[in-house]
Amino acid sequence: MAASDAARARAQSLKAELERHSHQYYVLDDPLIADADYDALMRELEELEARHPELVSADSPTQRVGGAAATQFTPVRHPLPMLSLSNVFDAEEFGDFHRRCAEQLGLEHLEFVAEPKLDGLAISLIYEHGLLVRAATRGDGTTGEDVTANVRTIRAIPLRLRAAPALIEVRGEIYMDKRGFHAMNARQEAAGLKTFANPRNAAAGSLRQLDARITATRPLTMCCYGIGQFDDSARPATQWATLAFLRELGLRVSPESRVVSGVEQALAYYRELGARRAALGYEIDGIVYKVNALAQQEQLGFVARAPRWAVAFKFPPDERTTRVLGIDVQVGRTGALTPVARLEPVLVGGVTVTNATLHNADEIRRKDVRVGDLVVVRRAGDVIPEVVRVVLEERPADSVPYELPESVPDQALAARVQAIIHFASRRALDIEGLGEKLIEQLVQAGLVSTVADLYTLTVEQLAALERMGDKSAANVIAAIEQSKATSLPRLLHGLGIREVGEATAGNLAAAFGRLERIRAASVEELETVNDIGPVVAASIAAWFADAGNLEVLEQLIERGVHWPEFEVAPAEQLPLKGVTVVLTGTLPNLSRDEAKARLQALGAHVAGSVSKKTDLVVAGEEAGSKLDKALALGIPVLDEAALEALLAEPARIKDCLTAPAADPS
């Protein structure tokens, strides 16, 4: 059936729009829309061309692999094309992919290697006799950009391979982990420079710097996933063996890779990694499935722009573009005002989002979010949706800057409600059935003014409220009674002390053991607790110095709230007690969070900055000014191997503390 004039016009419009966004994304490193919106446009064009093959043209974005090479870098022609992957977005589409491959091979079930789809920049590395001689971006798949000088600054990429063949082309992804990205953006902002929208843009912009010295300051890393050109007849027979071979050469591959058999195992891995996605230290946007046997890959072959033997199973997008309909103000548990953007409903990460936090007045000014703006909204895992950035090119001509008010009507009442909601929440006193609406009713009716008043409520008082029957009222009263038996960390968290979250409450309880000792502690004593600095210590001391807070605390105790003393570990179980450690740089095998937790479990105080009081500094890759300061002050510096030895045998701390300062790099 011939395409209608409307279909032809739509195809031309889609091609022009996709080319514009492709240029912004790949060449200018300044995308105008979220990846998911780009994918939606591409899928619409693919479906249109599938229905009307005569609309397919040589210049269609569906026939291309990627963006064009930038003119400021030397063009490099790839010895073998660097193709992109076809995408699937649900279990049915993945099942169709498996069926097509299995039917072509005459098999019922296929074995795949599943690898996280890193959100970075594809790279080709040529090694001759083990030495790195050239690095090139993917570009349009046939011709990329020579970025050898920049790639040589990335410590995760070896300049010489171990026991390497005469010629090998290694392919992988250069990316920036979350911690490095946030730290770099903080440095950029402090210096008054442009910040990056996401780690992928940051990696692309960093790799394509004309001055390699700038690239050297950026926290880039790499993960390898395949081999291109190869002159050795002993090429591994499977994708899984290929990953093992790359590891043997000294290259980094993803520890999350798995071998899976058939559709069910593949889908189970997709669900498992998806559930852990937000906790990973880097951004991924899906899972790549590759037929494991290379002989089967050759038999399956390629289509115009992608291999038939591999597919990217994309996660639901965690960034989308939508419009700001209005900006409201919410009052927090401490009375602080938080602006919230009211949005046109948009599906983000599998959830319909209508609101997104704008954090505070400074954040609104920095991002310049206005009513009517087109914005990119992000949601990762269970994190509250937030506005990432404004698409300034789409800003209405009549927009005006938003000013956060200094106060709002009934601010004190709202703060009271939020404080009680927090106290009753699952991670605090965990009072089941005492939800936000009921708490609002209790406060407005004058039945509850502070959290201690919850323990004076009766079934009759609750049953008299709107939409609250006798049975429901009895259940809530029973839950309130049950919450009287709690723990010291839960109580401290529930009290709503500014800057004291769940982790800090636990650290306080572990350090002091008893509420009376925390109440009597000085600011200086509070600062000795893990993760508590001057600001948090002052906030805790101020809370316990307030007569109103102490009255509420006494009322809680009088009305039956109780907890056991928190067991403080004996000194012999805390061999690093009194030792202050600073972590800096990226630890390749042991994450910073894991290293911090293990040090704290042994009693160490993990600080955020280096000073004369610092006893040890652990320096990983891309360590910066903290390492320089430690060396200048003569503070002992450990690399990751020395840290792991110390964690395994804490008695070695004496040797570590007397070791001379040395740059581990």
C-alpha positions in Angstrom: 0.0 0.0 0.0 1.5 3.3 -1.1 2.2 5.9 1.5 -0.2 8.8 1.8 0.9 12.4 1.6 0.4 12.7 5.4 2.7 9.7 6.0 5.4 11.1 3.7 5.2 14.5 5.4 5.4 12.9 8.8 8.4 10.8 7.8 10.2 13.9 6.5 9.4 15.7 9.7 10.7 12.9 11.9 13.9 12.6 9.8 14.6 16.3 10.2 13.8 16.3 13.9 16.0 13.2 14.6 18.9 14.6 12.6 18.7 17.9 14.6 18.7 16.0 17.9 21.4 13.7 16.8 23.6 16.6 15.9 23.0 18.2 19.3 23.7 14.9 21.2 26.7 13.5 19.3 28.4 16.5 17.9 27.6 19.4 20.2 27.3 17.3 23.4 24.2 19.5 24.3 21.0 17.4 24.0 17.7 19.2 23.8 15.5 16.3 24.8 15.8 13.2 27.0 17.0 9.9 25.5 13.6 8.3 26.0 11.9 11.0 23.9 14.6 10.5 21.1 13.9 6.7 21.2 10.2 7.3 20.9 10.7 9.5 17.7 13.1 6.8 16.3 10.6 4.0 16.9 7.8 6.0 15.2 9.9 6.5 12.1 11.0 2.8 12.1 7.4 1.7 12.3 6.4 4.2 9.5 9.1 2.9 7.2 8.3 -0.7 8.0 4.7 -0.1 6.8 5.9 1.9 3.8 9.4 0.7 2.6 9.4 3.3 -0.2 9.9 6.0 2.5 13.3 4.5 3.5 16.1 6.7 2.1 19.9 6.6 2.3 19.9 9.6 4.6 17.3 8.3 7.0 18.4 8.2 10.7 17.2 4.5 10.7 20.0 3.7 8.3 22.7 5.3 10.4 24.6 4.0 13.4 25.5 7.2 15.2 26.5 10.9 14.8 29.1 12.4 12.5 32.7 12.9 13.6 33.6 16.3 14.8 35.8 18.3 12.5 38.3 19.3 15.2 39.6 15.7 15.6 41.4 13.6 13.0 39.0 11.2 11.3 39.7 7.5 11.8 38.2 4.8 9.6 37.4 1.7 11.7 38.9 -1.6 10.3 35.6 -3.2 11.1 32.3 -1.2 11.5 31.2 -0.3 15.0 27.5 -1.1 14.7 24.8 0.0 17.1 22.2 -2.4 18.7 18.6 -2.9 18.1 16.4 -2.1 21.1 13.5 -4.0 22.8 11.4 -2.5 25.5 9.3 -5.4 27.0 9.3 -9.1 27.6 7.2 -9.8 24.4 9.7 -8.0 22.2 12.6 -9.9 23.8 10.8 -13.2 23.3 10.4 -12.3 19.6 14.1 -11.6 19.3 14.9 -15.0 20.9 12.4 -16.8 18.7 13.9 -15.3 15.5 17.5 -16.3 16.5 16.5 -19.8 17.6 14.5 -20.5 14.4 17.4 -19.3 12.2 19.8 -21.6 14.1 17.3 -24.5 14.3 17.5 -24.6 18.1 14.9 -24.4 20.9 16.9 -22.5 23.5 19.8 -20.1 23.1 22.6 -19.2 25.6 23.3 -15.5 26.0 25.8 -13.4 27.8 24.0 -10.6 29.6 25.9 -7.4 30.2 24.9 -4.1 31.7 24.3 -1.4 29.1 26.6 1.3 30.4 25.5 4.9 29.6 28.7 6.2 28.2 30.7 6.6 25.0 31.7 3.7 22.7 35.5 3.5 22.1 37.9 1.4 19.9 41.4 0.8 21.2 44.1 -0.6 18.9 47.0 -2.4 20.6 50.1 -3.5 18.6 52.4 -5.9 20.3 50.7 -5.0 23.6 51.1 -1.2 23.3 48.2 1.2 22.9 48.7 3.0 19.6 45.3 4.4 18.8 41.9 5.2 20.4 38.9 6.3 18.4 35.3 7.1 19.1 32.5 5.3 17.2 31.4 8.3 15.2 29.1 7.1 12.5 30.2 3.5 12.9 32.5 3.6 9.9 34.5 6.7 10.7 35.2 8.0 14.2 37.5 10.6 15.9 41.1 10.0 17.0 41.1 10.7 20.8 44.3 8.8 21.6 46.0 11.6 23.5 42.9 11.9 25.7 42.4 8.2 26.3 46.0 7.8 27.4 45.1 9.9 30.4 42.5 7.5 31.7 44.0 5.3 34.3 41.5 2.4 33.8 42.9 1.9 30.3 46.3 0.1 30.3 49.0 1.5 28.1 50.5 -1.9 27.7 48.6 -5.2 27.8 49.7 -8.4 29.5 50.8 -11.2 27.1 49.0 -9.6 24.2 48.8 -10.7 20.5 50.6 -8.8 17.7 47.4 -6.8 16.9 44.1 -6.5 18.8 41.2 -4.0 18.7 39.5 -3.8 22.0 36.0 -2.3 22.2 34.3 -0.9 25.2 32.5 2.0 26.9 34.1 5.0 28.4 31.9 6.4 31.2 31.9 8.4 34.4 30.6 6.9 37.7 28.0 8.7 39.8 30.4 9.7 42.6 32.9 11.1 40.1 30.2 12.9 38.2 28.7 14.7 41.2 32.2 15.6 42.5 33.2 17.0 39.2 30.0 19.0 38.8 30.6 20.5 42.3 34.1 21.6 41.3 32.7 23.1 38.0 30.0 25.0 39.9 32.4 26.2 42.5 34.7 27.5 39.8 31.7 29.2 38.0 31.9 26.8 35.1 29.3 25.0 33.1 27.9 21.8 34.9 26.9 18.7 33.0 23.3 17.3 32.7 24.2 13.7 33.3 27.2 11.3 33.5 26.9 10.4 29.8 27.2 14.0 28.7 30.1 14.6 31.1 32.0 11.6 29.8 31.5 12.6 26.1 32.5 16.2 26.8 35.5 15.2 28.8 36.8 12.7 26.2 36.5 15.2 23.4 38.5 18.0 25.0 41.1 19.5 22.7 43.5 19.8 25.6 44.3 16.3 27.0 45.3 18.0 30.3 41.7 18.8 30.9 40.6 15.2 30.2 43.2 14.1 32.7 41.4 15.9 35.5 38.0 14.2 34.7 37.0 11.0 36.5 36.7 8.8 33.4 36.9 5.0 33.4 36.3 2.2 30.9 34.6 -1.2 30.7 35.4 -3.5 27.8 32.9 -5.8 26.1 34.4 -7.1 22.9 37.0 -7.5 20.3 37.1 -6.1 16.7 40.1 -6.6 14.6 42.3 -9.5 15.8 45.2 -11.2 14.1 45.4 -14.3 16.3 43.9 -17.5 15.1 43.2 -18.5 18.8 40.2 -16.1 19.1 37.9 -17.1 21.9 35.0 -19.3 20.8 32.3 -17.6 22.9 31.4 -14.1 24.2 31.9 -15.3 27.8 35.4 -16.6 26.9 36.1 -13.2 25.2 35.4 -11.4 28.5 37.7 -13.7 30.4 40.4 -13.1 27.7 40.0 -9.4 28.1 40.4 -9.7 31.8 43.6 -11.7 31.3 45.0 -8.9 29.2 44.6 -6.5 32.1 41.4 -4.8 30.9 38.3 -4.1 33.0 35.1 -5.9 32.2 31.8 -5.7 34.0 31.5 -7.9 37.1 27.7 -7.9 36.6 28.0 -9.9 33.3 26.2 -13.3 33.4 25.6 -16.3 31.2 21.8 -17.0 30.9 20.0 -19.7 29.0 16.6 -19.1 27.4 14.0 -16.5 27.8 13.1 -17.1 31.4 16.7 -16.8 32.7 17.2 -13.7 30.6 14.1 -12.0 32.0 15.0 -13.0 35.6 18.4 -11.3 35.2 16.7 -8.2 33.7 14.4 -8.0 36.8 17.3 -8.6 39.2 19.6 -6.0 37.8 16.7 -3.6 37.3 15.9 -3.8 41.1 19.6 -3.0 41.9 20.0 -0.3 39.2 19.7 2.7 41.5 22.2 1.2 44.0 24.9 0.7 41.3 27.8 3.2 41.3 27.2 4.0 37.6 24.4 4.7 35.2 23.0 1.9 33.1 19.9 2.1 30.8 19.4 -1.5 30.0 21.0 -4.9 29.5 22.7 -6.1 26.3 22.1 -9.8 25.4 24.5 -11.4 23.0 24.3 -15.0 21.6 27.2 -16.6 23.4 28.7 -18.8 20.7 30.7 -16.8 18.1 30.0 -19.4 15.4 26.3 -18.9 16.0 26.8 -15.1 15.8 28.4 -15.5 12.4 25.6 -17.7 11.2 23.0 -15.1 12.3 24.8 -12.2 10.6 23.8 -8.6 10.5 21.1 -6.2 9.2 21.9 -2.8 7.9 22.8 -1.1 11.1 22.9 -3.8 13.8 23.9 -7.5 14.5 21.0 -10.0 14.5 22.7 -11.9 17.4 22.5 -9.1 20.0 19.9 -6.8 21.4 19.6 -4.1 24.0 16.7 -4.6 26.4 16.1 -1.1 27.7 14.9 -0.2 31.2 11.8 2.1 31.5 13.3 5.6 31.0 14.2 7.5 34.2 14.4 10.8 32.3 11.6 12.4 30.3 10.6 15.8 29.0 7.5 17.5 30.2 6.0 21.0 31.0 5.9 22.8 34.3 2.3 23.8 35.0 2.9 25.5 38.3 5.2 25.8 41.3 3.8 25.1 44.8 5.5 25.3 48.2 5.5 22.5 50.8 6.5 22.8 54.4 8.9 20.2 55.9 9.0 18.7 59.3 11.5 21.4 60.5 9.4 24.2 59.0 11.7 24.6 55.9 10.0 25.5 52.7 10.4 23.2 49.7 9.3 24.3 46.2 7.6 21.6 44.1 7.0 21.7 40.3 3.5 20.6 39.2 4.0 18.8 35.9 2.0 17.6 32.9 1.8 13.9 33.7 4.7 11.9 32.2 5.7 8.3 32.5 9.2 8.1 34.1 10.8 4.9 35.2 7.5 3.0 34.8 5.7 5.5 37.1 3.4 8.4 36.2 5.0 11.6 37.6 3.0 14.8 38.2 5.3 16.5 40.8 9.0 17.0 41.1 11.1 18.6 43.8 13.0 21.8 43.2 14.8 21.5 46.5 15.2 25.1 47.6 15.5 28.7 46.4 19.1 28.4 45.5 18.4 25.4 43.3 15.5 27.2 41.5 17.8 30.2 40.8 20.7 28.0 39.6 18.5 26.0 37.2 16.2 29.0 36.5 13.0 26.9 36.5 9.9 28.8 35.5 6.2 28.1 35.1 5.6 27.1 31.5 9.1 25.8 31.0 9.8 22.5 29.1 12.0 20.5 31.6 13.8 17.2 31.8 12.6 15.2 34.8 14.6 12.4 36.3 13.5 9.5 38.5 16.0 6.7 39.5 14.8 3.8 41.6 12.6 5.1 44.5 14.2 8.5 44.5 11.8 11.4 44.5 11.5 12.9 41.0 13.5 16.0 40.3 13.9 18.6 37.6 17.3 18.0 36.0 17.4 21.0 33.6 15.3 23.4 31.6 15.1 23.2 27.8 15.8 26.9 27.3 15.2 26.7 23.5 11.6 26.0 24.2 11.0 28.7 26.9 7.8 30.8 26.4 8.5 34.4 25.5 6.4 35.7 28.4 8.0 33.6 31.2 9.2 35.3 34.4 11.6 34.1 37.1 10.1 32.4 40.1 10.7 33.8 43.6 10.2 31.5 46.6 8.1 33.2 49.3 9.7 33.8 52.7 6.6 32.2 54.4 3.3 30.6 53.5 -0.1 30.6 55.3 -0.4 28.2 58.2 3.4 27.4 57.9 3.7 26.5 61.6 0.6 24.2 61.4 2.0 22.5 58.3 5.4 22.0 60.0 3.6 20.4 63.0 1.8 18.0 60.7 5.0 17.0 58.8 6.9 16.5 62.1 4.2 14.0 63.3 4.1 12.3 59.9 7.8 11.8 60.1 7.6 10.5 63.7 5.0 7.9 62.7 6.8 6.8 59.5 8.0 3.3 58.9 11.7 4.0 59.6 11.0 6.0 62.8 8.3 4.8 65.3 6.5 2.8 62.6 2.9 3.5 63.6 0.8 1.5 61.2 -2.5 3.1 60.0 -1.5 6.6 61.2 -1.3 8.2 57.8 -1.0 11.8 56.5 -4.8 12.5 56.2 -5.5 11.2 59.7 -2.7 13.2 61.2 -4.0 16.3 59.5 -7.4 15.7 61.0 -5.9 15.2 64.5 -3.9 18.4 64.3 -6.8 20.5 62.8 -9.2 19.1 65.5 -6.8 20.2 68.2 -6.3 16.6 69.5 -2.6 16.5 68.7 -0.1 19.3 68.9 3.2 17.4 69.5 4.3 13.8 68.9 3.8 13.1 72.6 0.1 13.8 72.3 -0.3 10.7 70.1 0.0 8.7 73.3 -3.0 10.4 75.0 -5.5 9.6 72.2 -8.5 7.3 72.8 -10.6 5.1 70.6 -13.6 7.4 71.2 -11.7 10.5 70.0 -10.6 8.8 66.8 -13.9 7.1 66.1 -15.6 10.6 66.2 -13.4 11.8 63.2 -14.8 11.8 59.7 -14.5 8.4 57.9 -13.1 6.6 61.0 -15.1 3.8 62.5 -14.8 2.0 65.8 -12.7 -0.9 64.4 -10.3 1.4 62.5 -9.9 3.6 65.5 -9.1 0.6 67.7 -6.5 -0.6 65.2 -4.7 2.8 65.2 -4.7 3.0 69.0 -3.3 -0.5 69.2 -0.5 0.5 66.7 0.3 3.6 68.8 0.5 1.4 71.9 2.7 -1.1 70.2 5.1 1.7 69.1 5.9 2.6 72.7 8.5 -0.2 72.6 11.1 1.1 70.2 14.9 1.5 69.9 17.2 4.4 70.5 18.1 4.9 66.8 14.4 4.9 65.8 13.6 7.4 68.5 16.4 9.8 67.6 15.4 9.6 63.9 11.8 10.1 64.7 12.4 13.2 66.8 13.1 15.2 63.7 16.3 16.8 64.7 17.6 18.9 61.8 20.4 17.1 59.8 19.8 13.8 61.7 18.7 11.0 59.4 18.5 7.3 59.9 22.3 6.7 59.6 23.3 9.6 61.8 20.8 8.4 64.5 22.4 5.0 64.4 25.9 6.4 64.7 24.8 8.5 67.7 23.3 5.5 69.5 26.3 3.4 68.8 28.7 6.1 70.1 26.9 7.1 73.3 24.7 4.1 74.1 22.2 6.1 76.2 19.9 9.1 75.5 21.1 10.9 78.7 24.7 10.9 77.3 23.7 12.3 74.0 21.6 15.0 75.7 24.6 16.0 77.9 27.2 15.8 75.1 29.0 19.0 74.0 29.4 20.0 70.4 33.1 18.9 70.5 32.1 15.4 71.9 29.4 15.1 69.2 31.9 15.9 66.5 33.9 12.7 67.4 31.0 10.6 66.2 31.3 9.1 62.7 29.9 11.3 59.9 29.1 14.2 62.3 30.8 17.5 61.5 30.4 20.9 63.1 27.1 21.8 61.4 25.3 18.6 62.4 26.9 18.6 65.9 25.7 22.2 66.5 22.2 21.2 65.3 22.0 18.2 67.7 23.2 20.3 70.6 20.8 23.1 69.8 17.8 20.6 69.7 18.6 19.2 73.2 19.1 22.8 74.5 15.6 23.8 73.6 13.2 23.6 76.6 10.2 22.8 74.4 11.9 19.8 72.8 13.0 18.5 76.2 9.4 18.8 77.5 8.1 16.7 74.6 10.9 14.2 75.2 9.9 13.9 78.9 6.3 13.5 78.0 7.1 10.7 75.6 8.9 8.9 78.5 6.1 9.6 81.0 3.5 8.2 78.5 5.3 4.9 78.1 7.7 5.3 75.2 10.7 3.2 76.1 13.8 1.5 74.6 16.7 -0.7 75.6 20.1 0.9 76.1 22.0 0.6 72.9 24.9 -1.8 73.1 28.2 0.0 72.6 30.9 -2.3 71.3 33.7 -3.0 73.7 37.0 -1.3 72.9 38.7 -4.5 71.9 36.2 -4.9 69.1 37.0 -1.5 67.7 40.7 -1.7 66.9 40.5 1.5 64.8 38.7 3.6 67.4 40.2 7.1 67.5 41.7 6.8 64.1 40.6 9.4 61.5 40.6 8.3 57.9 39.9 10.2 54.7 39.0 8.4 51.5 39.8 10.1 48.1 39.7 9.0 44.5 38.0 5.9 43.0 38.7 2.5 44.5 38.5 0.0 41.5 37.5 -3.1 43.5 36.1 -1.8 46.8 33.5 1.0 46.5 34.0 4.1 48.6 30.7 3.3 50.5 31.8 -0.2 51.3 35.3 1.0 52.4 33.7 3.6 54.6 31.3 1.1 56.2 34.0 -1.4 56.9 36.3 1.2 58.5 33.4 2.5 60.6 32.6 -1.0 61.8 36.1 -1.2 63.2 35.7 2.1 65.0 37.4 4.5 62.6 36.1 8.0 62.1 35.8 8.6 58.3 36.1 12.3 57.7 35.4 14.3 54.5 38.5 16.5 54.5 42.2 16.3 55.3 43.6 18.2 58.2 46.4 17.9 60.8 44.0 15.7 62.8 43.8 13.1 59.9 45.7 9.9 60.7 45.4 8.1 57.4 44.4 8.9 53.8 43.3 6.1 51.4 43.9 7.2 47.8 42.3 5.5 44.8 42.3 6.5 41.1 41.8 10.1 40.2 42.8 11.3 43.7 43.1 15.0 43.7 43.7 17.9 46.2 43.1 15.7 49.3 46.0 13.5 48.3 48.2 16.5 47.6 47.4 18.0 51.1 48.1 14.6 52.8 51.5 14.4 51.1 52.3 18.0 52.1 51.3 17.3 55.7 53.3 14.0 55.8 50.1 12.0 56.5 50.5 8.2 55.7 48.8 7.3 52.4 47.4 3.8 51.6 46.4 2.4 48.3 43.5 0.0 47.9 45.7 -3.1 48.4 47.1 -1.7 51.7 43.5 -0.8 52.8 42.3 -4.3 52.2 45.2 -5.7 54.1 44.4 -3.4 57.0 40.7 -4.3 57.0 41.6 -8.0 57.0 44.2 -7.5 59.9 43.3 -4.3 61.8 46.2 -4.9 64.2 48.4 -3.6 61.4 47.2 -0.1 62.2 50.3 0.7 64.2 52.5 0.0 61.2 50.2 2.0 58.9 50.3 5.1 61.2 54.1 5.1 61.3 54.6 4.6 57.6 56.0 7.5 55.6 53.7 9.5 53.3 54.0 8.3 49.7 52.0 8.9 46.5 50.5 5.5 45.7 50.3 6.4 42.0 
